[in-house]
Amino acid sequence: MKIAVIGGSGLVGRRVVELLDGRAEVASVCGAAGVDLRTGAGLDEALEGAGAVVDVLDAPLLDAEGAPAFFRDTMLRLTAAAERAGVGHHVLLSIVGVDRIVGSPRYIGKRVQEVLTLCAPAPATVVRATQFHGFAEQVASWSRRSEPGKADTVTVPPLLVQPCAVDDVARVLVGLALDGPAGEQIIEVAGPGREDLVDMARRTFAARGDEVRIVPSWDGPFGTEYSGDVLLPGPGARLLGTGFERWLAERSGYTVE
Ligand SMILES: NC(=O)c1ccc[n+]([C@@H]2O[C@H](COP(=O)([O-])OP(=O)(O)OC[C@H]3O[C@@H](n4cnc5c(N)ncnc54)[C@H](OP(=O)(O)O)[C@@H]3O)[C@@H](O)[C@H]2O)c1
C-alpha cells in the first residue's frame, strides 16, 4: 500500500516516514518535497495511488493569527485531492484539549482541521496527543533573554500536562495507517505521568548543564485559560510507554534507576 505523509519533513513526520520505511510505499508530502498545500502545487501527483494519509502538517509557528485560515485552506485542498485519489483512510494528528480552549487562533485552526477531516468522504481517525516531552524546552526558548554577567532568563507557564514521546505517537499513527480505521473517530493518547511544565523545564536545563533562571508566569501565549486540567487526557486515553524522565535520560546520557 502507498501511504502519503502530509508534513513528512517535520518533527513527527520524519519519524512516521522512518517507521513506514520497508512496510509501505511512502510519499512525503511537504514543501521540502516540492508540494505546497497553500496552492495545491504537486498535491495530486503526490497522492496518486495512496491508500491512506497520515496528516502531521503544521502551520508556521510565527503566524499564530493566520493559523485558522491556514488549516482551513490546506485541509479543504487536501481532502478534495484525497477524494480524487480515492484515499481510503485519513489519520490526523491533533491535540488533547483542543475542544476546551477558546480564543486561541492555533487551537481554532486545529479544530477546523479536525472537523473538515471528519466531514470528508474518506473514513477518518483523529489522534489527539498531549504535549511532547520537548515542549517545555520549546516554550522556554521563545522567551530566552540574555543579560551580560547573569544567567539567561526564560518564562514558562505552570501548565499541568501529561507529556508523551514523539516516537510513541508516530507508532500509533503508523499502526492506524497500516491497519485501517479502528472504529473510533477520535482517539486520545498521552504519556504515562503528569508533569508541571515549569518543573519539566528545570529538569531539562539541569540535564543539559544549562544554567537558566526560570520565571513561572501566565504572561505569554499560554494564559490562565490553559490552567487546571484542560490539557490532560480523559479516562479513556491510550497511555504510551515513554515517560518524561526516561526520555530526558535517553537524550542526556544518564541512567534512570
Ligand atoms: N508540539 C507538540 O507538543 C504537539 C503535541 C500534540 C500534537 N501536535 C501536532 O503535531 C503536528 C505536527 O507537528 P510538528 O512539530 O511535527 O510540525 P513541524 O515540525 O513544524 O512540521 C510541519 C510540517 O508541515 C509541512 N508544511 C507546512 N506548511 C506546508 C505547506 N504550505 N505545504 C506543504 N507542507 C507544509 C512542513 O514541510 P516543509 O517545512 O518541508 O514545507 C513540515 O513537514 C501539528 O499539527 C501539531 O499541532 C504537536
The ligand as an ORCA input file, in Angstrom:
! r2SCAN-3c Opt
* xyz 0 1
  N       4.360     20.126     19.764
  C       3.555     19.383     20.494
  O       3.796     19.228     21.728
  C       2.348     18.717     19.850
  C       1.518     17.923     20.641
  C       0.420     17.287     20.041
  C       0.166     17.466     18.678
  N       0.989     18.268     17.938
  C       0.670     18.424     16.495
  O       1.610     17.718     15.726
  C       1.538     18.200     14.372
  C       2.913     18.126     13.744
  O       3.796     18.963     14.452
  P       5.362     19.021     14.105
  O       6.016     19.621     15.300
  O       5.817     17.716     13.551
  O       5.361     20.122     12.935
  P       6.642     20.705     12.165
  O       7.897     20.070     12.626
  O       6.536     22.197     12.222
  O       6.385     20.222     10.671
  C       5.391     20.835      9.883
  C       5.313     20.123      8.557
  O       4.301     20.761      7.755
  C       4.858     20.999      6.453
  N       4.226     22.180      5.856
  C       3.981     23.377      6.434
  N       3.408     24.211      5.545
  C       3.282     23.498      4.376
  C       2.750     23.801      3.091
  N       2.222     25.016      2.793
  N       2.775     22.847      2.123
  C       3.306     21.628      2.383
  N       3.819     21.273      3.590
  C       3.818     22.213      4.566
  C       6.341     21.234      6.691
  O       7.046     20.951      5.493
  P       8.175     21.929      4.874
  O       8.812     22.657      6.020
  O       9.102     20.978      4.150
  O       7.396     22.817      3.981
  C       6.630     20.165      7.758
  O       6.860     18.921      7.140
  C       0.943     19.621     14.474
  O      -0.284     19.682     13.795
  C       0.752     19.853     15.965
  O      -0.436     20.541     16.229
  C       2.077     18.879     18.481
*
